[in-house]
Each structure stands twice: as C-alpha cells, then as structure tokens.
Amino acid sequence: TPPAELQRLVEVNLTGTMLGSAAAAPWLIEAADRGAPRGVSSPRSGIINTASIFAPLAPPGFAAYSATKAGVVAFSRALRGELATSQLNVTVTLPGVVSTRLFGSARFATPAFKAAAERFVQQTELSPESVAEQTLRAAHRGLAEAVLGRRAGRFASLRRWAPALADYLVQRRATRELGLAAQRSADDPPNNASPVTAADQPTVARSQAHGKTCST
C-alpha cells in the first residue's frame, strides 16, 4: 500500500472511529447523568463502533485494512471499560461483507481486488437493513462484541477453536480469489495491499429509537 493511501486508511477506519467516539462520549455521559423523566423507561445508551470480520481473520492481501479494523476492536474494548462507571455501553460489531452500492464508487489496489470484491458482494447474505437490525439488537443486549452474518460467525468460531485450520482456509481462499501468487513482485508485496471503500467513511449518528450513538 502506498504510504499516502495507508495513512488515509488509518485515518478513516481507526482515527475517525476514535475521534467520533471521543466527540460522542461527553454528550452521552451528560445525558445519562440527567436520567430519564419519571415514569419513562430509559433505553440503554452507548456507542456502537463498526469493525469487520477481517479483524480476527486477517486474510492475506488485506493486511492494512485488517489491522485498522483490529484496532477498532481493541479501542472499543478499552473504551467499554472506561465508560462502564458512567453506565454507558460500548458494542463493536464485526460484520461480514455487506451488500451495498458503495462498492461501485470504491477504489481498489488492483483489478483482482475489485473482481474479488464483486464476487464477495454477490455471495453475501448481509443487507444494510439486517446489519442495522442485528447491531441495535446486540447493543440493546449490552454485548461487547457481535459477529454479524452466519458465514462470518462460522469463521469466527473456527478461528477461536481451531486457529491453524482457520488460517489455512482463509489463506487458501485469498490466494484463489486474488491470485496473490501472480501479483507478487518486489515493488508490490501482496500482503500490504488493501482496498479502500466509501463504506469506511467515518460517521456519527444517533438512533432515536434506541438511544445509540453509532460511530463507524
């Protein structure tokens, strides 16, 4: 990954999440201190950060992207502990590939990455609506982490209980999908390539129905 693109990837995926959470936390703490009016049930308030199943799987060819998403997971874990005394929840989600139109305006390191992304999107079981529903449900339950999608869940479980097998399967698919062996050269190491998609733009949004601040 070129240095400028690497810096942008870190700023969008990781720094943006940290700054969004930092901006939202004081407001949420103040709202929690005021409490809900008498007779009105108060929804669980907190911060939702979006990582990726690539954080624990770290497939070859997505090293930089996976590292930034792993950083989001670590940051969210630490933030959860820091905000616990304020009675605020922090949930981080790890979705699989989500079917959105944002891939049409995305930038990819190579044509192979673009073709692979298109195949992943065609095969995905996750829609934006299902991701939003599962995310809010996980936050309402106060979960620290939530893997979204059946396929992502299977790989996450495999990574936990049989990490060597998970690594083998992930590496085999990455090699097949991206043609990593054909891409290798001294000027373009395969493990440093990473796609940057419009879906990674940081946002802060409040869900009125659930009292959540979502930083993605």
LINGIQUI-V882052 format. One record per residue. BURIAL is # if it has 24 or more other ideal C-beta (glycine too) atoms within 12 Angstrom, else .. D_CENTER is the distance of its C-alpha to the mean C-alpha in Angstrom with 2 decimals. Layout:
{{BURIAL;D_CENTER} {BURIAL;D_CENTER}}
//
This chain:
{{#;19.67} {.;22.12} {.;21.98} {.;21.51} {.;18.56} {.;17.00} {.;17.66} {#;16.15} {#;12.86} {#;12.84} {.;14.13} {#;11.71} {#;8.31} {#;9.81} {.;13.18} {#;12.34} {#;10.07} {#;12.99} {.;15.62} {#;14.36} {#;14.32} {#;17.67} {.;19.11} {#;18.32} {#;19.35} {.;23.08} {.;23.41} {#;21.93} {.;24.18} {.;27.14} {.;26.54} {#;26.29} {.;29.50} {.;31.34} {.;30.45} {.;31.09} {.;34.62} {.;36.95} {.;36.67} {.;33.19} {.;30.38} {.;27.42} {#;23.93} {#;21.43} {#;19.98} {#;16.96} {#;13.62} {#;10.34} {#;7.19} {#;3.80} {#;1.61} {#;3.22} {#;6.91} {#;7.92} {#;7.55} {#;10.61} {#;12.13} {#;12.28} {#;14.41} {#;17.25} {#;17.02} {#;13.38} {#;14.21} {#;13.24} {#;9.85} {#;9.12} {#;10.83} {#;8.96} {#;5.58} {#;8.29} {#;9.75} {#;7.24} {#;7.96} {#;11.55} {#;11.92} {#;10.96} {.;13.39} {.;16.00} {#;15.70} {#;16.20} {.;19.42} {.;20.54} {#;20.37} {.;21.86} {.;25.35} {.;24.69} {.;23.81} {#;20.31} {#;17.35} {#;13.83} {#;11.20} {#;7.59} {#;6.08} {#;5.07} {#;6.36} {#;8.62} {#;9.97} {#;10.84} {#;14.34} {#;14.69} {.;17.37} {.;15.20} {#;15.55} {.;19.21} {.;18.86} {#;16.43} {#;17.84} {#;17.86} {#;19.52} {#;22.04} {.;23.34} {#;22.27} {#;18.59} {#;19.23} {.;21.23} {#;18.73} {#;15.96} {.;18.64} {.;19.50} {#;16.03} {#;15.87} {.;19.42} {.;18.71} {#;15.65} {.;16.39} {#;13.66} {.;14.74} {.;13.24} {.;15.83} {.;15.01} {#;11.31} {#;12.77} {.;15.49} {#;13.67} {#;11.38} {#;14.65} {.;16.48} {#;14.34} {#;14.69} {.;18.34} {.;18.90} {.;17.59} {#;15.20} {#;13.47} {#;10.70} {#;10.34} {#;9.62} {#;10.08} {#;12.68} {.;15.84} {#;15.37} {#;12.03} {#;13.89} {.;16.85} {#;15.26} {#;13.63} {.;17.15} {.;18.83} {#;16.94} {.;18.09} {.;21.63} {.;22.48} {.;20.36} {.;22.98} {.;23.04} {#;19.28} {.;19.40} {.;22.40} {.;21.00} {#;17.78} {#;20.04} {.;22.61} {#;20.45} {#;18.96} {.;22.57} {.;23.81} {#;21.30} {#;21.21} {.;24.71} {#;23.80} {.;27.37} {.;28.75} {#;26.50} {.;27.52} {.;29.67} {.;30.49} {.;29.01} {.;25.67} {.;24.29} {#;21.99} {#;19.44} {#;18.72} {#;17.84} {#;14.44} {#;13.76} {#;12.91} {#;12.27} {.;13.19} {#;10.04} {#;8.56} {.;11.44} {#;11.05} {.;12.64} {#;14.28} {.;15.78} {.;17.95} {.;18.47} {.;22.23} {.;22.49} {#;20.34} {#;20.55} {#;16.89} {#;15.45} {#;11.95} {#;10.29} {#;7.35}}
//
